[in-house]
Amino acid sequence: MGRRAFFNCTLLENINVPRSLVSIEDGAFYNCRSLKEMIIPDTLRRLGSRAFSGCIGMEKLSISRRTKLGEHPFMGISGTITFRD
């Protein structure tokens, strides 16, 4: 998913992430304040810097422990972030 793909889409509430996705680039969901939940497939290899920063409405995010993380990918999220084996 490209850099800043959904940057500042404040009305985005949900999105289905395909299993074919291997990378979410920097700031892809930055400031998507209405995004509530995200289950990222195990196929994701890289999560870019500040990918979900500013997603203040995020209640639940689940990601594999094997995914490489950029800088501060979850800054501002007060919901639950689960790292799966």
C-alpha positions, 0 to 999 in steps of 0.5 A: 500500500503506497506512501500516504495512500489514505493520508488524512481520510478522516471519514475512513471507518474500515478497510479490508486488507488483502492477504496479498499485501506485503507492505504498508508504506510511511503514513499510509493511514496517517490521521484516519481518525475514524478508523476503528479496527485493523487486522493486518495479515501475517503476509505483511513484511513491513509497516512504514513509519507513522503508518497509523499515527494520528488514528485516534479512533483506533480501538483494536489493531492486530499485527504479526510479531514478524512484521518489521516496523518503521518509526512510531507506526502507532503514535497516538493510538490509545486502543489495544495493539496485539502482536501475534506469533 
